[in-house]
Amino acid sequence: MRRTIDESLLKKDYSELQLNYQLFAAGGDDKTEKATPKKKSDARKKGQVFQSREMSAALILIVMIVTLKALGSNLYSQITLYMKGAFSEYVKLTGQFDLNLVMRLYIEALIVLAKTVLPLLLVAALSAVIVGYAQVGYLFTFETLKIKGNRINPLSGFKRIFSVRSLVELLKAIIKIAIVVWVAYSYLKSKTNEIIALMDVDLHGILAFIGDATFNVGIKISFAMVILGFADFLYQKYDYEKSLRMTKQEVKDEFKQTEGNPEIKGKIKQKQRQMSMKRMMQDVPKADVVITNPTHFAVAIKYDLEKASAPYVVAKGQDYIALRIKQIATDNKVQIVENKPLARTLYSTVDIGETIPPELYQAVAEILAFVYKLKNGR
């Protein structure tokens, strides 16, 4: 009996341990890692980028209102002039129908409409392009136009309707309506006396008041929308980065995949060469002497007993790099000594960071002695 109880306890403990292990394994699939540059690049190629439509709309609205304010008087003059002419021509009809006159008035109306509307449309289009480019940059892809199964799947559509993003969009819509109502109400309330006084004002004065009210309310709404747009921009960025998160296994798999990619390898090697070249050039001012060919080769030598038992090469280069080493040496008052055979031998046999071979001790020692003598004589 006792043995049976012990076995049941062991089984129970094992089952709990197995359950915990399964939970641990499941937790390993959580997307906790930030997206790699490759993941972001692939997403961008597919048209998956983040931008705040609220910010774009707010900035475009500001530009449109300012443009309308700047061109308002001119637009008003054109419309007024056309209306006066149209009414005077209409009076001339005196009850008889003149097709030519009607067509002329129609064409003139289209011209006036084009003059008043086209500038606003062009400004709106240009603003949309600039604001979009500022947020996303240049992006041209047809991937977003492709039909995907999850877009026509009713279950996926149902999930999207009741997703966090949908709730956020609903909240933004409510906030925008509240902003418009509050700003308009506050402005009109502050202008109550002026609104009452409009009863004794002519049509020109009424239109001027409407234009001024539209501009002021529009600007206030626009700046409130900019604040909302900034908050939306931060949310869109957070949501975008969250959607691209990866599991640890995905990061490992991507690394294994890209590690064998010749193009990636080439870029990595190029970057390493650039960094190595930068470090090498930074060490040239620390050299004791630069031995040159004089134009084809340049080798910078440093002698520091605390770092090496013999002089060692801190930088070397050929052709353009050699000229660059010489220029840096000149700028930092590092002595340049011409020795064609020694410079060629050092360049071909000694790597950066290595000490010179014993057979070159004598030649290098003579040059260093010469350099030290010059320094002491200054």
C-alpha contacts under 8 A as a table, 3 or more apart, distances in Angstrom:
res1	aa1	res2	aa2	distance
1	M	4	T	5.16
1	M	5	I	6.47
2	R	5	I	5.24
2	R	6	D	6.35
3	R	6	D	5.19
3	R	7	E	6.30
4	T	7	E	5.20
4	T	8	S	6.30
5	I	8	S	5.14
5	I	9	L	6.26
6	D	9	L	5.13
6	D	10	L	6.20
7	E	10	L	5.01
7	E	11	K	6.17
8	S	11	K	5.04
8	S	12	K	6.13
9	L	12	K	4.98
9	L	13	D	6.12
10	L	13	D	5.13
10	L	14	Y	6.09
11	K	14	Y	5.04
11	K	15	S	6.09
12	K	15	S	5.15
12	K	16	E	6.32
13	D	16	E	5.19
13	D	17	L	6.13
14	Y	17	L	4.94
14	Y	18	Q	6.02
15	S	18	Q	5.00
15	S	19	L	6.12
16	E	19	L	4.97
16	E	20	N	6.17
17	L	20	N	5.12
17	L	21	Y	6.16
18	Q	21	Y	5.02
18	Q	22	Q	6.23
19	L	22	Q	5.09
19	L	23	L	6.29
20	N	23	L	5.02
20	N	24	F	6.12
21	Y	24	F	4.97
21	Y	25	A	6.08
22	Q	25	A	5.00
22	Q	26	A	6.07
23	L	26	A	5.04
23	L	27	G	6.10
24	F	27	G	5.02
24	F	28	G	6.48
25	A	28	G	5.20
25	A	29	D	7.25
26	A	29	D	5.58
26	A	30	D	7.51
27	G	30	D	5.51
28	G	247	T	7.35
28	G	248	K	7.47
29	D	247	T	5.76
29	D	248	K	7.64
29	D	249	Q	7.77
30	D	246	M	7.88
30	D	247	T	5.77
31	K	245	R	5.35
31	K	246	M	4.57
31	K	247	T	4.22
31	K	248	K	7.43
32	T	245	R	6.28
32	T	246	M	6.25
32	T	247	T	5.92
32	T	248	K	7.45
33	E	245	R	5.52
33	E	246	M	5.04
33	E	247	T	5.85
33	E	248	K	6.41
33	E	251	V	7.80
34	K	241	E	7.27
34	K	242	K	7.94
34	K	244	L	7.34
34	K	245	R	5.01
34	K	246	M	6.31
35	A	38	K	7.96
35	A	39	K	5.79
35	A	40	K	6.40
35	A	241	E	7.12
35	A	244	L	5.55
35	A	245	R	5.05
35	A	246	M	6.00
36	T	39	K	5.15
36	T	40	K	6.35
36	T	251	V	7.56
37	P	40	K	5.10
37	P	41	S	6.02
38	K	41	S	4.94
38	K	42	D	6.05
39	K	42	D	5.17
39	K	43	A	6.11
39	K	244	L	7.39
40	K	43	A	5.04
40	K	44	R	6.11
40	K	244	L	7.47
41	S	44	R	5.09
41	S	45	K	6.32
42	D	45	K	5.15
42	D	46	K	6.50
43	A	46	K	5.12
43	A	47	G	6.45
43	A	48	Q	5.02
43	A	49	V	7.21
44	R	47	G	4.94
44	R	48	Q	5.02
44	R	49	V	5.77
44	R	139	L	7.99
45	K	48	Q	7.30
45	K	141	T	6.87
45	K	143	E	7.82
46	K	141	T	6.93
46	K	142	F	7.95
46	K	143	E	5.20
46	K	144	T	6.79
47	G	139	L	7.56
47	G	140	F	7.98
47	G	141	T	6.28
47	G	142	F	7.90
47	G	143	E	6.25
47	G	144	T	5.94
49	V	136	V	6.92
49	V	240	Y	7.36
50	F	136	V	7.22
50	F	236	Q	6.01
50	F	237	K	6.08
50	F	240	Y	6.01
51	Q	132	G	7.93
51	Q	135	Q	5.99
51	Q	136	V	6.66
51	Q	233	F	6.53
51	Q	236	Q	6.48
51	Q	237	K	7.49
52	S	55	M	5.27
52	S	56	S	6.38
52	S	135	Q	8.00
52	S	229	G	6.52
52	S	230	F	7.93
52	S	232	D	5.97
52	S	233	F	4.79
52	S	236	Q	6.41
53	R	56	S	4.96
53	R	57	A	5.97
53	R	229	G	7.52
54	E	57	A	5.13
54	E	58	A	6.09
54	E	225	M	7.11
54	E	226	V	7.60
54	E	228	L	7.11
54	E	229	G	4.62
54	E	232	D	6.77
54	E	233	F	7.95
55	M	58	A	5.15
55	M	59	L	6.21
55	M	225	M	7.24
55	M	226	V	5.76
55	M	228	L	7.43
55	M	229	G	3.88
55	M	230	F	6.25
55	M	232	D	7.38
55	M	233	F	6.96
56	S	59	L	5.35
56	S	60	I	6.09
56	S	128	A	7.10
56	S	131	V	5.98
56	S	132	G	7.04
56	S	229	G	7.62
57	A	60	I	5.18
57	A	61	L	5.98
58	A	61	L	5.07
58	A	62	I	6.31
58	A	222	S	5.33
58	A	223	F	7.28
58	A	225	M	5.34
58	A	226	V	5.38
58	A	229	G	7.00
59	L	62	I	5.14
59	L	63	V	6.36
59	L	131	V	7.57
59	L	222	S	7.32
59	L	226	V	6.92
60	I	63	V	5.13
60	I	64	M	6.11
60	I	124	A	6.48
60	I	127	S	5.78
60	I	128	A	6.45
60	I	131	V	7.78
61	L	64	M	5.04
61	L	65	I	6.10
61	L	222	S	6.27
62	I	65	I	5.23
62	I	66	V	6.16
62	I	218	G	7.80
62	I	219	I	6.43
62	I	222	S	5.75
62	I	223	F	7.77
63	V	66	V	5.24
63	V	67	T	6.01
63	V	123	V	7.74
63	V	124	A	7.65
63	V	127	S	7.30
64	M	67	T	5.05
64	M	68	L	5.99
64	M	120	L	6.92
64	M	123	V	7.05
64	M	124	A	6.45
65	I	68	L	5.01
65	I	69	K	6.09
65	I	215	F	6.46
65	I	218	G	6.78
65	I	219	I	7.01
66	V	69	K	5.01
66	V	70	A	6.18
67	T	70	A	5.04
67	T	71	L	6.05
67	T	72	G	7.95
67	T	120	L	7.33
67	T	123	V	7.83
68	L	71	L	5.18
68	L	72	G	5.19
68	L	120	L	7.39
69	K	72	G	5.02
69	K	73	S	7.80
69	K	215	F	6.95
70	A	73	S	7.47
71	L	74	N	5.42
71	L	75	L	6.10
72	G	75	L	5.13
72	G	76	Y	5.99
73	S	76	Y	5.04
73	S	77	S	6.15
74	N	77	S	5.10
74	N	78	Q	6.31
75	L	78	Q	5.19
75	L	79	I	6.23
75	L	116	T	5.71
76	Y	79	I	5.25
76	Y	80	T	5.99
77	S	80	T	5.11
77	S	81	L	5.96
78	Q	81	L	5.18
78	Q	82	Y	6.17
78	Q	112	V	6.86
78	Q	116	T	7.99
79	I	82	Y	5.15
79	I	83	M	6.13
79	I	112	V	6.85
80	T	83	M	5.12
80	T	84	K	6.20
81	L	84	K	5.30
81	L	85	G	6.28
82	Y	85	G	5.13
82	Y	86	A	5.94
82	Y	108	E	7.80
82	Y	109	A	7.48
82	Y	112	V	7.42
83	M	86	A	4.99
83	M	87	F	6.05
84	K	87	F	5.31
84	K	88	S	6.18
85	G	88	S	5.17
85	G	89	E	6.15
86	A	89	E	5.16
86	A	90	Y	6.02
86	A	105	L	6.60
87	F	90	Y	4.87
87	F	91	V	6.21
88	S	91	V	5.21
88	S	92	K	6.65
89	E	92	K	5.15
89	E	93	L	6.90
89	E	101	L	7.95
90	Y	93	L	5.40
90	Y	94	T	7.77
91	V	94	T	5.98
93	L	96	Q	5.45
93	L	97	F	6.66
93	L	98	D	7.08
98	D	101	L	5.42
98	D	102	V	6.33
99	L	102	V	5.10
99	L	103	M	6.12
100	N	103	M	5.17
100	N	104	R	6.14
101	L	104	R	5.08
101	L	105	L	6.20
102	V	105	L	5.14
102	V	106	Y	6.10
103	M	106	Y	4.92
103	M	107	I	6.15
104	R	107	I	5.17
104	R	108	E	6.13
105	L	108	E	5.07
105	L	109	A	6.08
106	Y	109	A	5.06
106	Y	110	L	6.36
107	I	110	L	5.08
107	I	111	I	6.27
108	E	111	I	5.03
108	E	112	V	6.19
109	A	112	V	5.16
109	A	113	L	6.01
110	L	113	L	4.95
110	L	114	A	6.04
111	I	114	A	5.06
111	I	115	K	6.17
112	V	115	K	5.08
112	V	116	T	6.20
113	L	116	T	5.23
113	L	117	V	5.81
113	L	118	L	7.89
114	A	117	V	5.28
114	A	118	L	5.27
115	K	118	L	5.92
115	K	119	P	6.94
116	T	119	P	6.52
116	T	120	L	7.32
117	V	120	L	5.36
117	V	121	L	6.21
118	L	121	L	4.97
118	L	122	L	6.02
119	P	122	L	5.12
119	P	123	V	6.13
120	L	123	V	5.14
120	L	124	A	6.08
121	L	124	A	5.02
121	L	125	A	6.07
122	L	125	A	5.11
122	L	126	L	6.03
123	V	126	L	5.17
123	V	127	S	5.95
124	A	127	S	5.12
124	A	128	A	6.12
125	A	128	A	5.12
125	A	129	V	6.31
126	L	129	V	5.17
126	L	130	I	6.22
127	S	130	I	5.16
127	S	131	V	5.98
128	A	131	V	5.27
128	A	132	G	5.89
129	V	132	G	5.17
129	V	133	Y	6.01
130	I	133	Y	5.13
130	I	134	A	6.08
131	V	134	A	5.07
131	V	135	Q	6.43
132	G	135	Q	5.31
132	G	136	V	5.99
132	G	137	G	7.20
133	Y	136	V	5.23
133	Y	137	G	4.29
133	Y	138	Y	6.14
134	A	137	G	5.85
136	V	139	L	7.28
141	T	144	T	7.15
142	F	145	L	5.41
142	F	146	K	7.00
143	E	146	K	5.52
147	I	151	R	7.30
148	K	151	R	5.52
148	K	152	I	7.17
149	G	152	I	5.59
149	G	153	N	6.12
150	N	153	N	4.94
150	N	156	S	5.80
150	N	157	G	7.68
151	R	156	S	6.86
151	R	157	G	6.67
152	I	156	S	7.72
152	I	157	G	7.21
153	N	156	S	5.30
153	N	157	G	6.22
154	P	157	G	4.96
154	P	158	F	6.06
155	L	158	F	5.05
155	L	159	K	6.28
156	S	159	K	5.07
156	S	160	R	6.24
157	G	160	R	5.06
157	G	161	I	6.30
158	F	161	I	5.18
158	F	162	F	6.60
159	K	162	F	5.36
159	K	163	S	5.86
160	R	163	S	4.97
160	R	165	R	7.73
160	R	166	S	6.79
161	I	166	S	5.87
162	F	166	S	6.20
162	F	167	L	7.12
163	S	166	S	5.28
163	S	167	L	6.54
164	V	167	L	5.09
164	V	168	V	6.21
165	R	168	V	5.01
165	R	169	E	6.19
166	S	169	E	5.04
166	S	170	L	6.16
167	L	170	L	5.02
167	L	171	L	6.14
168	V	171	L	5.02
168	V	172	K	6.18
169	E	172	K	5.07
169	E	173	A	6.23
170	L	173	A	5.11
170	L	174	I	6.30
171	L	174	I	5.15
171	L	175	I	6.19
172	K	175	I	5.02
172	K	176	K	6.10
173	A	176	K	5.14
173	A	177	I	6.26
174	I	177	I	5.23
174	I	178	A	6.15
175	I	178	A	5.01
175	I	179	I	6.08
176	K	179	I	5.05
176	K	180	V	6.26
176	K	225	M	7.41
177	I	180	V	5.24
177	I	181	V	6.15
178	A	181	V	5.22
178	A	182	W	5.90
179	I	182	W	5.22
179	I	183	V	5.96
179	I	221	I	6.73
179	I	224	A	7.26
180	V	183	V	5.39
180	V	184	A	6.00
180	V	221	I	6.23
181	V	184	A	5.31
181	V	185	Y	5.91
182	W	185	Y	5.17
182	W	186	S	5.95
183	V	186	S	5.18
183	V	187	Y	6.12
183	V	217	V	6.51
183	V	220	K	7.00
183	V	221	I	6.57
184	A	187	Y	5.29
184	A	188	L	6.09
184	A	217	V	6.09
185	Y	188	L	5.28
185	Y	189	K	5.90
186	S	189	K	5.16
186	S	190	S	6.27
187	Y	190	S	5.19
187	Y	191	K	6.40
187	Y	213	A	7.93
187	Y	217	V	6.86
188	L	191	K	4.98
188	L	192	T	6.18
189	K	192	T	5.27
191	K	194	E	5.28
191	K	195	I	6.13
192	T	195	I	5.14
192	T	196	I	6.32
193	N	196	I	5.19
193	N	197	A	6.21
194	E	197	A	4.92
194	E	198	L	6.40
195	I	198	L	5.27
195	I	199	M	7.82
196	I	199	M	6.18
197	A	200	D	5.89
197	A	201	V	7.04
198	L	201	V	4.89
198	L	202	D	7.88
198	L	205	G	7.70
198	L	206	I	6.36
201	V	204	H	7.95
201	V	205	G	5.77
201	V	206	I	6.53
202	D	205	G	5.42
202	D	206	I	6.42
203	L	206	I	5.05
203	L	207	L	6.17
204	H	207	L	5.23
204	H	208	A	6.18
205	G	208	A	5.01
205	G	209	F	6.20
206	I	209	F	5.14
206	I	210	I	6.21
207	L	210	I	5.01
207	L	211	G	6.08
208	A	211	G	5.11
208	A	212	D	6.14
209	F	212	D	5.13
209	F	213	A	5.99
210	I	213	A	5.08
210	I	214	T	5.98
211	G	214	T	5.12
211	G	215	F	6.21
212	D	215	F	5.20
212	D	216	N	6.23
213	A	216	N	5.26
213	A	217	V	5.95
214	T	217	V	5.34
214	T	218	G	5.75
215	F	218	G	5.09
215	F	219	I	6.06
216	N	219	I	5.27
216	N	220	K	6.27
217	V	220	K	5.26
217	V	221	I	6.09
218	G	221	I	5.12
218	G	222	S	5.98
219	I	222	S	4.97
219	I	223	F	6.27
220	K	223	F	5.37
220	K	224	A	6.24
221	I	224	A	5.11
221	I	225	M	6.06
222	S	225	M	4.92
222	S	226	V	6.21
223	F	226	V	4.91
223	F	227	I	6.58
224	A	227	I	5.31
224	A	228	L	6.48
225	M	228	L	4.88
225	M	229	G	5.81
226	V	229	G	4.75
226	V	230	F	6.07
227	I	230	F	5.17
227	I	231	A	6.46
228	L	231	A	5.21
228	L	232	D	6.12
229	G	232	D	4.84
229	G	233	F	5.95
230	F	233	F	4.94
230	F	234	L	6.41
231	A	234	L	5.28
231	A	235	Y	6.32
232	D	235	Y	4.95
232	D	236	Q	5.98
233	F	236	Q	5.11
233	F	237	K	6.16
234	L	237	K	5.17
234	L	238	Y	6.22
235	Y	238	Y	5.05
235	Y	239	D	6.00
236	Q	239	D	5.06
236	Q	240	Y	5.90
237	K	240	Y	5.10
237	K	241	E	6.16
238	Y	241	E	5.30
238	Y	242	K	6.05
239	D	242	K	5.00
239	D	243	S	6.12
240	Y	243	S	5.15
240	Y	244	L	6.49
241	E	244	L	5.21
241	E	245	R	6.35
242	K	245	R	5.29
246	M	249	Q	8.00
246	M	250	E	5.93
246	M	251	V	6.58
247	T	250	E	5.14
247	T	251	V	6.47
248	K	251	V	5.18
248	K	252	K	6.32
249	Q	252	K	5.04
249	Q	253	D	6.06
250	E	253	D	5.03
250	E	254	E	6.02
251	V	254	E	5.17
251	V	255	F	6.17
252	K	255	F	5.12
252	K	256	K	6.27
253	D	256	K	5.13
253	D	257	Q	6.13
254	E	257	Q	4.95
254	E	258	T	6.05
255	F	258	T	5.25
255	F	259	E	5.76
256	K	259	E	5.18
256	K	260	G	6.95
257	Q	260	G	6.06
257	Q	261	N	6.97
258	T	261	N	4.97
258	T	264	I	6.42
259	E	264	I	7.05
259	E	265	K	6.73
260	G	264	I	7.81
260	G	265	K	7.16
261	N	264	I	5.29
261	N	265	K	6.09
262	P	265	K	4.96
262	P	266	G	5.99
263	E	266	G	5.07
263	E	267	K	6.31
264	I	267	K	5.13
264	I	268	I	6.15
265	K	268	I	5.06
265	K	269	K	6.12
266	G	269	K	5.14
266	G	270	Q	6.05
267	K	270	Q	5.00
267	K	271	K	6.09
268	I	271	K	5.09
268	I	272	Q	6.12
269	K	272	Q	4.93
269	K	273	R	6.09
270	Q	273	R	5.08
270	Q	274	Q	6.21
271	K	274	Q	5.07
271	K	275	M	6.21
272	Q	275	M	5.12
272	Q	276	S	6.00
273	R	276	S	4.98
273	R	277	M	5.95
274	Q	277	M	5.06
274	Q	278	K	6.14
275	M	278	K	5.04
275	M	279	R	6.23
276	S	279	R	5.18
276	S	280	M	6.08
277	M	280	M	5.02
277	M	281	M	6.18
278	K	281	M	5.25
278	K	282	Q	6.28
279	R	282	Q	5.07
279	R	283	D	6.48
280	M	283	D	5.23
280	M	284	V	6.73
280	M	314	V	6.69
280	M	315	A	5.39
281	M	284	V	5.33
281	M	285	P	7.98
281	M	315	A	6.97
281	M	325	I	6.90
281	M	328	I	7.72
282	Q	285	P	6.74
283	D	286	K	5.35
283	D	287	A	6.86
283	D	314	V	6.18
283	D	315	A	6.98
284	V	287	A	5.34
284	V	300	A	6.44
284	V	314	V	6.77
284	V	315	A	6.33
284	V	325	I	6.82
284	V	328	I	6.85
284	V	329	A	6.39
285	P	328	I	6.91
285	P	329	A	6.01
285	P	332	N	5.67
285	P	333	K	7.95
285	P	334	V	6.58
286	K	302	K	7.33
287	A	290	V	7.24
287	A	300	A	5.86
287	A	301	I	5.51
287	A	302	K	4.71
287	A	303	Y	7.97
287	A	314	V	6.92
287	A	334	V	6.87
288	D	300	A	7.47
288	D	301	I	5.93
288	D	302	K	5.08
288	D	303	Y	6.95
288	D	334	V	6.44
288	D	335	Q	6.99
288	D	368	L	7.51
288	D	371	V	7.67
289	V	300	A	5.82
289	V	301	I	5.48
289	V	302	K	7.01
289	V	334	V	5.97
289	V	335	Q	5.02
289	V	336	I	5.82
289	V	337	V	7.08
289	V	368	L	7.22
289	V	371	V	7.17
290	V	298	A	6.44
290	V	299	V	5.44
290	V	300	A	4.22
290	V	301	I	6.15
290	V	326	K	7.31
290	V	329	A	7.30
290	V	334	V	7.19
290	V	335	Q	6.33
290	V	336	I	4.74
290	V	337	V	6.15
291	I	298	A	5.65
291	I	299	V	5.19
291	I	300	A	6.33
291	I	301	I	7.63
291	I	336	I	6.00
291	I	337	V	4.97
291	I	338	E	5.68
291	I	339	N	6.28
291	I	342	L	7.65
291	I	343	A	5.61
292	T	295	T	6.86
292	T	296	H	7.66
292	T	297	F	5.50
292	T	298	A	4.35
292	T	299	V	6.43
292	T	336	I	7.15
292	T	337	V	6.25
292	T	338	E	4.81
292	T	339	N	5.93
292	T	340	K	6.43
292	T	343	A	5.40
293	N	296	H	5.71
293	N	297	F	5.00
293	N	298	A	6.48
293	N	338	E	6.03
293	N	339	N	5.94
293	N	340	K	4.19
293	N	341	P	7.45
293	N	343	A	5.63
293	N	344	R	6.78
294	P	297	F	6.50
294	P	298	A	7.28
294	P	338	E	5.69
294	P	339	N	7.38
294	P	340	K	6.65
295	T	298	A	7.64
295	T	319	D	6.60
295	T	322	A	7.03
295	T	323	L	6.87
296	H	318	Q	5.38
296	H	319	D	4.63
296	H	322	A	6.50
297	F	316	K	7.54
297	F	317	G	5.93
297	F	318	Q	4.65
297	F	319	D	6.33
297	F	322	A	5.42
297	F	343	A	6.32
297	F	344	R	6.50
297	F	347	Y	7.10
298	A	316	K	5.57
298	A	317	G	5.55
298	A	318	Q	6.57
298	A	322	A	4.79
298	A	323	L	7.61
298	A	325	I	6.84
298	A	326	K	7.13
298	A	343	A	6.42
298	A	347	Y	7.55
299	V	313	V	6.90
299	V	314	V	7.87
299	V	315	A	5.89
299	V	316	K	4.28
299	V	317	G	6.69
299	V	322	A	7.83
299	V	343	A	6.31
299	V	346	L	6.99
299	V	347	Y	6.46
300	A	313	V	5.82
300	A	314	V	5.66
300	A	315	A	5.05
300	A	316	K	6.07
300	A	325	I	7.94
301	I	311	P	6.49
301	I	312	Y	5.69
301	I	313	V	4.76
301	I	314	V	5.95
301	I	315	A	7.47
302	K	311	P	5.55
302	K	312	Y	5.52
302	K	313	V	6.36
302	K	314	V	6.52
303	Y	308	A	7.59
303	Y	310	A	6.52
303	Y	311	P	4.27
303	Y	312	Y	6.41
304	D	307	K	5.57
304	D	308	A	6.11
304	D	309	S	7.65
304	D	310	A	7.62
304	D	311	P	6.95
305	L	308	A	5.17
305	L	309	S	5.42
305	L	310	A	7.05
306	E	309	S	7.75
308	A	311	P	7.03
308	A	312	Y	7.40
308	A	355	T	7.36
310	A	355	T	5.84
310	A	356	I	6.89
311	P	355	T	5.57
311	P	356	I	6.12
312	Y	352	I	7.77
312	Y	353	G	6.13
312	Y	354	E	5.40
312	Y	355	T	3.87
312	Y	356	I	5.62
313	V	316	K	7.32
313	V	350	V	7.20
313	V	351	D	6.94
313	V	352	I	5.13
313	V	353	G	5.39
313	V	354	E	5.95
313	V	355	T	6.41
313	V	356	I	7.27
314	V	352	I	5.46
314	V	353	G	5.63
315	A	325	I	7.82
315	A	352	I	5.82
316	K	321	I	7.83
316	K	322	A	6.95
316	K	325	I	7.58
316	K	347	Y	6.51
316	K	352	I	7.01
317	G	320	Y	7.72
317	G	321	I	4.86
317	G	322	A	4.55
317	G	325	I	7.34
317	G	347	Y	7.46
318	Q	321	I	5.39
318	Q	322	A	4.73
318	Q	323	L	7.87
319	D	322	A	5.10
319	D	323	L	6.31
320	Y	323	L	5.09
320	Y	324	R	6.21
321	I	324	R	4.89
321	I	325	I	6.15
322	A	325	I	5.10
322	A	326	K	6.25
323	L	326	K	5.09
323	L	327	Q	6.15
324	R	327	Q	5.04
324	R	328	I	6.26
325	I	328	I	5.24
325	I	329	A	6.09
326	K	329	A	4.99
326	K	330	T	6.08
326	K	336	I	7.38
327	Q	330	T	5.10
327	Q	331	D	6.17
328	I	331	D	5.05
328	I	332	N	6.19
329	A	332	N	5.19
329	A	333	K	5.92
329	A	334	V	4.73
329	A	335	Q	7.12
329	A	336	I	7.36
330	T	333	K	5.03
330	T	334	V	5.97
330	T	335	Q	7.51
330	T	336	I	7.77
331	D	334	V	7.80
335	Q	371	V	6.80
337	V	367	I	7.63
338	E	343	A	7.93
339	N	342	L	5.56
339	N	343	A	5.90
340	K	343	A	5.29
340	K	344	R	6.20
341	P	344	R	5.23
341	P	345	T	6.09
342	L	345	T	5.08
342	L	346	L	6.00
342	L	363	A	7.63
343	A	346	L	5.25
343	A	347	Y	6.08
344	R	347	Y	5.18
344	R	348	S	6.24
345	T	348	S	5.32
345	T	349	T	5.96
346	L	349	T	5.38
346	L	350	V	5.38
346	L	356	I	7.56
347	Y	350	V	6.06
347	Y	351	D	7.51
350	V	354	E	6.25
350	V	355	T	7.32
350	V	356	I	6.38
350	V	357	P	7.84
351	D	354	E	5.56
356	I	360	L	6.55
356	I	361	Y	7.10
357	P	360	L	5.70
357	P	361	Y	6.90
358	P	361	Y	5.18
359	E	362	Q	7.25
360	L	363	A	5.46
360	L	364	V	6.17
361	Y	364	V	5.36
361	Y	365	A	5.79
362	Q	365	A	5.10
362	Q	366	E	6.25
363	A	366	E	5.39
363	A	367	I	6.59
364	V	367	I	5.16
364	V	368	L	6.15
365	A	368	L	5.06
365	A	369	A	6.00
366	E	369	A	5.11
366	E	370	F	6.20
367	I	370	F	5.03
367	I	371	V	6.22
368	L	371	V	4.98
368	L	372	Y	6.06
369	A	372	Y	5.16
369	A	373	K	6.05
370	F	373	K	5.14
370	F	374	L	6.34
371	V	374	L	5.12
371	V	375	K	6.30
372	Y	375	K	5.02
372	Y	376	N	6.12
373	K	376	N	5.18
373	K	377	G	6.04
374	L	377	G	5.08
374	L	378	R	6.48
375	K	378	R	5.43
